[in-house]
């Protein structure tokens, strides 16, 4: 029986050795596969980070160009606004000048009409002007009273 036991122990030893080498082989294989997978993952991570950085740069460049275009448009619009504002002021001054000329021309027409119609018409014209002066004086007085109620002063009051 000893012979059988020795053969069994040897066969178990061989069998254990076989499984040990098999286990070591699989361990080495999976370790190599895992290392290779990690390296590929790192390469992909680097590629992804590069692509992300490029996308961010492109987006920033696009937003910068849009911002620059908006600034240029703003400058152009401000220039045009300044020009239009200047034209508006010129037109308002011209309008005031023309209104003064109209008043002067109307006065001249009234005076010439009154001179043509005689002294009675001149007297009526003077009375109308006096009435207008009185109305304006009353308006000035009421405005002065309003200003005094707000504790404000003016040269005309």
Secondary structure, DSSP 8 states (H G I E B T S, - for coil): -HHHHHHHHHHHHHHHHHHHHHHHHHHHHHHHHHHHHHHHHHHHHHHHHHHHHHHHHHHHHHHHHHHHHHHHHHHHHHHHHHHHHHHHHHHHHHHHHHHHHHHHHHHHHHHHHHHHH-HHHHHHHHHHHHHHHHHHHHHHHHHHHHHHHTT---TT-
